[in-house]
Amino acid sequence: MRWLQRLIPRRPPGERAGPRIPHPLTPRGDDAQTDLAAALTFALYGIEPRLHVGPHCARVARLVARLARDAGVQGADFRSLVRAAQLHEVGMVAVPVELLENPAPLPPEQLARVRAQAWIGAEIVRKTEDDLTAWLIRHQYTDYRELLDRFPASRRELLLAGLFRVADVTDALTVPRPYQKSLPEERRRDVLFSGAGTRFHPDAVDTLLQLRSGWS
């Protein structure tokens, strides 16, 4: 994994990454970039197997594709959304495995270190994917209310981020991983209902709850 670690960006001291929503771009497509994109996908399965990073990303991508179709997402937006789901935990390569294997709740500073994988992953995939894909990965942990404070509710990117997040959270609550137990269906529904409009985009929650097979 050293080759991938060399791609991990180093943020200059004191620099903060300002939020932005990009205009949709045409996917980049030369052979070298295609090869690197395939390597990134393969690398997900090289991260500690017990963490199930690769299978998790694959499940989230399948679910978000179904949600996106139901929500009317098409074209470049659909492609960027699914691609973001496929690669959204590639930044885990920079997170110490012992943090991810810890079954106990992490203190705030360690949780922040784990969630920093979103920024790292976004910068890695920016080398092969379009800006919207990178932006969605960057904001995978960002609450809907926080995004709404920054951007108009009418921006399509907010719905895309919302669909991505509810798919990610649903899988995380359904399939156990070393650091998180699964929850029964009723509890999963409660998490989404209670977070609609604050943590989660309400339209994304509605779309998911209408898709019963998403709970299987």
N, C-alpha and C positions, 0 to 999 in steps of 0.2 A: 504493500500500500504506500510505499515511500514516494512513488511517482505521483500519486494523487495528493499526498501531503504537500508536495512542492507547488501544487496549484492553489493551496490555501492562502488567501490574501492576508496581508498584514496591514491593519489599519494604523495610520500614523498616530502617535500619542496626541490625545486631546481632540482628535477629529471625530465628528459625529456624522453618521450617514443621514442626510436629510431625506425625508419621505418624498416620493414622487410617483405619480401614476403615468406610465408611458403611453404613447400612442401605439396601437397595434402595429407590429412590424412583420414583414414577410420573413418566414423562417430562413435561417442561414443554411446553406446546403452544399458547400464544397466537400470533397472526399475526406480531407483531413478532419474537418469539423464533424462529419458524420461518423468517422471512426472514433473520435474522442467521445461523442455522445454515446455510442455503443459501449465504450469502455467504462463510462460513468455508470451506465445501467448495470453492467457486469460487476462493477466495484461495490454496488449496494449489497451484493450477495457475499462479498468478501469481508464486510464488517462482521464482527463477532457473531457467528451463526446463532448462538443462543438468544440473541436480541431480535432475530427475525425481521431485520430492517427491510431486506428485499421483498419478502412476501407481504409485509405490511404495506409497502408502497404500491405493490401490484394490486392488492385488494382495494386500496383507496382509489387508485386510478380507475378500476372497473366501476366502483360505486359512483364516483364523481362523473363518469361518462354517462351513466344512466340518469343521474340527476340533471346534468346539463341538457341532455336531450329533452327531458320532460319540461325544463325551464325555457326551452327554445334557443339555447346557445348553439351557434353554428360557426362554420368556417374557421378562420384563424383563431378566434377566441376559444373555440372548442379544442382545437389542437393545443394551444398554449396551456389551457387549463388541465387537460389530461397529462400533458408532458410535465407540468409542475408537480402533479400528484405522483407521477412515476419516479421523480428524482428528489422529492422534497426532503428526504433525510440523508442525502449524500454528505451533508456537512457533519454527520455523526462521526465521520472519520477523524475529526479533530477533538472529539469528546473522550475523556478517559473512560475506558470500559468499566472500571470499578464504580463510577457514578451511575452508569446505566444498569448495572447489575444489582445495585443497592435496593432491596425491597422496602426500606424505610423511607418515609417522606424526606425529601432533601431540604436542607436549609436554604433560605433565599439566595445566598451567593452561589451555591452549587447548582440550584435550579436555573439561575441566570446563565451559568456556564453551559449547561446543557442546551438551553434555548438559544444560545449564541450560534448554535449550528445552523439556524435559519439564515442568518446573515452570511455565514461562511459558505453555506450551500448555494445561496443566491449568487455570490460572486464567482463561485466555481462554474455554475451552469451558464453564467453570462457569456462564457467563452464559446459556447456552442449553441445556445438557445436564444430566443428573442427576449426583449426587455420585459414583456408582460409575464413570461414564464418565470424569469428571475424575480420580478416584483411579487408575484404570488407566493413563491417560496420564501421570500424575505418576510412576508407578513402572515405566515401560517399560524402564528400564535397571537396575532393582534386582534383584540376584541372589536366587534362591529361598532360599538359606541365610540371607540377611539378613532376608527377610520372615519366615522360619520362626523366627528369633530374636525377632521382635516379636509374632507372632500365632500362635494355635494352628493346627496343621496341618489341623484339621478345617474351618477357615473356608473357605467356598466361594470367597471372593475370591482365595485363593491359587491355586486351580486356574485361575480366569479369567485372572489375571495371568500364570500359567505358559503357558497356551494362546496368549495374546497375544504373549508374548516369543518363544516358539519359532517362531511364524509370522513375526514381524518379523525375527528373526535368519536364518531360512531364506531369506527373500526377499533380505535384504542380502547373503547369501553366494552367492546364485544369480544375481542380476542385477547386473552391474557398475555402479558409480557413480563419479564422478570421484575420490573419496577411498577407494575400496575395490574391489579386484578380485573377480571371481567365483572360486569354488572348485569343483573337480570333485565329483561326487556322493559318492564315497568319503570325501573329506576333510570334506564337510559332515556326513556321518553320524558321523565321528569326533569332530567338534566337539560334536555333540549327545550322543553316548554318553559322552564324557569329562566333560561338564558336568552330566549327569543327577544330581540330588540336591544339587548345589552351585550352579552358575549357573542351572540349569533345573529346573523341576518334573518329577520323574521320570514322573508320569502323563501330562503334556503331551508329553514326549519319546516315550513309548510310542505315544500317539495319533497323533503325526505320522509316526513310522516305519511305522506300520501303513497309513498313507494313501499308497500309492506314487505316486499321481498328484500329490501335493504336491511331488514332486521334479522334475516336468516343467518 
